């Protein structure tokens, strides 16, 4: 990645405890992390503190990756009692999934 002219690598090796300070201090837009960051709880906590951050956690010797981001769903559509109930259920389901992080 360091060879890409459109990508600036800010740090090449940080432990999990140092990442929040590095994100807060720098211009980090995307955190690319290896398998030692595979625990979703830590990434979710980091995103909660820095909601504009995106995180890509690479695992399985570079064959798999999980992408994390916090973003609103800006879909506009007709509202009926049924769609309101569906929306509430979806929000609750998403909240439960986030808690599982």
Sine and cosine of phi, psi and omega as CSV:
sin_phi,cos_phi,sin_psi,cos_psi,sin_omega,cos_omega
0.00,0.00,-0.53,0.85,-0.04,-1.00
-0.89,0.45,-0.40,0.92,0.00,-1.00
-0.98,0.21,-0.29,0.96,0.00,-1.00
-0.96,0.29,0.80,-0.61,-0.03,-1.00
-0.94,0.35,-0.42,0.91,-0.03,-1.00
-1.00,-0.01,0.03,1.00,-0.03,-1.00
-0.85,-0.52,0.78,-0.63,0.08,-1.00
-0.95,-0.32,0.88,-0.48,0.02,-1.00
-1.00,0.02,0.86,-0.50,-0.06,-1.00
-1.00,0.02,-0.52,0.85,0.02,-1.00
-0.43,-0.90,0.57,-0.82,-0.03,-1.00
-0.97,-0.23,-0.33,0.94,-0.05,-1.00
-0.48,-0.88,0.96,-0.30,0.04,-1.00
-0.80,-0.60,0.57,-0.82,0.14,-0.99
-1.00,0.08,0.27,-0.96,-0.10,-0.99
-0.83,0.55,-0.61,0.79,-0.02,-1.00
-0.93,0.38,-0.45,0.90,-0.05,-1.00
-1.00,0.06,-0.27,0.96,-0.09,-1.00
-0.89,0.47,-0.74,0.68,-0.01,-1.00
-0.84,0.55,-0.66,0.75,0.02,-1.00
-0.92,0.40,-0.64,0.77,0.02,-1.00
-0.90,0.43,-0.64,0.77,0.02,-1.00
-0.92,0.39,-0.71,0.71,-0.02,-1.00
-0.91,0.42,-0.56,0.83,-0.08,-1.00
-1.00,0.06,-0.39,0.92,-0.13,-0.99
-0.93,-0.36,-0.18,-0.98,0.02,-1.00
-0.97,-0.23,0.69,0.72,-0.07,-1.00
-0.97,0.26,0.84,-0.54,0.06,-1.00
-0.97,-0.24,-0.60,0.80,-0.03,-1.00
-0.73,-0.69,0.83,-0.56,0.10,-1.00
-1.00,-0.07,0.86,-0.51,0.09,-1.00
-0.96,-0.29,0.87,-0.49,-0.11,-0.99
-0.77,-0.64,0.40,-0.92,0.00,-1.00
-1.00,-0.04,-0.17,-0.99,-0.12,-0.99
-0.89,0.45,-0.38,0.92,0.03,-1.00
-0.93,0.36,-0.18,0.98,0.08,-1.00
-0.97,-0.23,0.28,0.96,-0.11,-0.99
-0.94,0.35,-0.26,0.96,0.01,-1.00
-0.94,0.33,0.93,-0.37,-0.08,-1.00
-0.87,0.50,-0.47,0.88,-0.04,-1.00
-0.84,0.54,-0.71,0.71,-0.04,-1.00
-0.93,0.37,-0.67,0.75,0.01,-1.00
-0.91,0.41,-0.68,0.73,0.02,-1.00
-0.89,0.46,-0.65,0.76,0.04,-1.00
-0.89,0.45,-0.67,0.74,0.02,-1.00
-0.90,0.43,-0.68,0.73,0.02,-1.00
-0.92,0.39,-0.54,0.84,0.05,-1.00
-0.90,0.43,-0.59,0.81,0.03,-1.00
-0.98,0.18,-0.46,0.89,-0.05,-1.00
-0.70,-0.71,0.97,0.24,-0.15,-0.99
-0.90,0.43,-0.27,0.96,0.04,-1.00
-1.00,0.07,-0.21,0.98,0.02,-1.00
-0.94,0.33,0.56,-0.83,0.15,-0.99
-0.87,-0.50,0.54,-0.84,-0.04,-1.00
-0.76,-0.65,0.71,-0.71,0.07,-1.00
-0.86,-0.51,0.91,-0.41,-0.02,-1.00
-0.96,-0.27,0.89,-0.46,-0.06,-1.00
-0.99,-0.12,0.71,-0.70,0.00,-1.00
-0.62,-0.79,-0.07,-1.00,0.06,-1.00
0.81,0.59,0.74,0.67,0.02,-1.00
0.81,0.58,0.63,0.78,0.06,-1.00
1.00,0.09,0.10,1.00,-0.02,-1.00
-1.00,-0.02,-0.28,0.96,-0.02,-1.00
-0.72,-0.69,0.45,-0.89,0.05,-1.00
-0.51,-0.86,0.51,-0.86,0.09,-1.00
-0.86,-0.51,0.77,-0.64,-0.02,-1.00
-0.96,-0.27,0.78,-0.63,0.00,-1.00
-0.88,-0.47,0.66,-0.75,0.14,-0.99
-0.35,-0.94,0.37,-0.93,0.09,-1.00
-0.91,-0.40,0.87,-0.49,0.01,-1.00
-0.49,-0.87,0.54,-0.84,0.03,-1.00
-0.97,0.22,0.41,-0.91,0.10,-0.99
-0.98,-0.18,0.94,-0.35,-0.13,-0.99
-0.98,-0.21,0.69,0.72,0.01,-1.00
-1.00,0.08,0.75,-0.66,0.05,-1.00
-0.92,-0.39,0.75,-0.66,0.04,-1.00
-0.41,-0.91,0.11,-0.99,0.01,-1.00
-0.88,0.48,0.63,-0.78,0.00,-1.00
-0.95,-0.32,0.79,-0.61,0.09,-1.00
-0.75,-0.66,0.18,-0.98,0.06,-1.00
-0.83,0.56,-0.61,0.79,-0.02,-1.00
-0.93,0.37,-0.69,0.72,-0.01,-1.00
-0.93,0.36,-0.51,0.86,0.07,-1.00
-0.91,0.42,-0.71,0.70,0.04,-1.00
-0.88,0.47,-0.69,0.72,0.02,-1.00
-0.88,0.48,-0.66,0.75,0.00,-1.00
-0.90,0.43,-0.68,0.74,0.02,-1.00
-0.90,0.44,-0.68,0.73,0.04,-1.00
-0.88,0.48,-0.67,0.75,0.00,-1.00
-0.91,0.42,-0.66,0.75,0.02,-1.00
-0.90,0.43,-0.69,0.72,0.03,-1.00
-0.89,0.46,-0.67,0.75,0.02,-1.00
-0.89,0.45,-0.69,0.72,0.03,-1.00
-0.90,0.43,-0.63,0.78,0.02,-1.00
-0.90,0.44,-0.66,0.75,0.03,-1.00
-0.90,0.44,-0.64,0.77,0.04,-1.00
-0.91,0.41,-0.63,0.77,0.03,-1.00
-0.91,0.42,-0.65,0.76,0.06,-1.00
-0.88,0.47,-0.55,0.83,0.02,-1.00
-0.92,0.38,-0.42,0.91,0.07,-1.00
-0.91,0.42,0.00,0.00,0.00,0.00
